[in-house]
């Protein structure tokens, strides 16, 4: 539909008892306030499966803050 060649995900619930397991894990890890409230909320999970950072929609994906966190997590 958008000429992408990578797997797309389906819509999932992010809050409540019907939330996708990833978002339930987020809520259990750092609290329900960390659940996304709008599209493009970002989470950074390191190679050990630990949540190391998160950003709301207003933070640009290529902002220095996000890029530096990814570089630290992958160093």
N, C-alpha and C positions, 0 to 999 in steps of 0.2 A: 504493500500500500504506500509506503514512503520510500521505496527503493532501498531498503536496508537489507543487508545480507547476514545479519546476526539474529539469533533467536530473540523474539519479543516475548514479553511476559503477558499474562492476562491481568485483568483488574482483580485486586484482592482487597479485602477489608483490612484496615490498619488499626482499628480500635475495637474494644469490647471482646466478648467471648468468641465471636466468629472471626477474630483477626487472624491473619496468616501467621504461622509459627514464627517467622522472622520478627514480626512486630510484637508478638507476645514476648519473645526473648528480649527485645529492646525494652519493653515495659518492665519486665522482671529484672533486667540488668540496671537500668538507670531511672526507672519510673515512667509512669504513663505520660508525664509532661514531655517526654522525649519523642513521643509518637508524632509522625508528620501531621501537620494541619493543612497542608496544601501540596500541590505537585512540586517535584524537584527538591524535596528535602533530601539531604545527603548524609550517608553514614560511611565511615571508614572502618573496616574490619581488617585487622592485621593477619599475618600468615598463621598465627596460632588461634585464630577465631575470636580474638578479643576485640571488643568495640573500643577504638582509640580516639575517635572524634566524630562529631556530627555538626551539621550546619543546616539552618533553615533555608527555605526557598530563596530568600533575598540575597543570599551569598552566591556569587557567580561560581560555576564549577571550575573555572580556570583562574580564580583569584589567587593571589600569592599565598594566602592563608591555607587554602585547600591544597595547592600544588606542593607547598613546603611540607605539609603534614603527610602527604602521600610519599614524598621523597624520603622523609624520615622513617616511615613505616616500611619502606622497601629497601632501605640501605643495608 
